[in-house]
Amino acid sequence: QVQLVESGGGLVQPGGSLRLSCTASRSTFSFNAIGWYRQAPGKQRELVARISSGGSTNYADSVKGRFTISRDNAKNTVYLQMNSLKPEDTAVYYCNAYVFGDNYWGQGTQVTVSS
């Protein structure tokens, strides 16, 4: 079992920045992948960014060049740095870990981009 705890969400103006953190209950070193998804009201949950155990990353086209995912295995934590935020980035952001065929989810953190 893996527990994931997100933090760092909040209200920010368009063009602003936020950094989300996700801390796992055990070492992330062996995770096949860990990343972030988001779900806006009335929409399906979508992949935002993901980083593999080997360090390769992939991003949704809508966030490329604005968001950066990184991981600190020593702290069992993955980060999502979000810059140049837009109103359409408003959503609940969920941390996800894929570990040997099992998916684990955090409780989600709200990000609201509004003036």
Secondary structure by P-SEA (a helix, b strand, c coil): cbbbbbcccccccccbbbbbbbbbccccccccccbbbbbcccccccccccccccbbbbbcccccccbbbbbcccccbbbbbbcccccccccbbbbbbbcccbbbbccbbbbbbcc
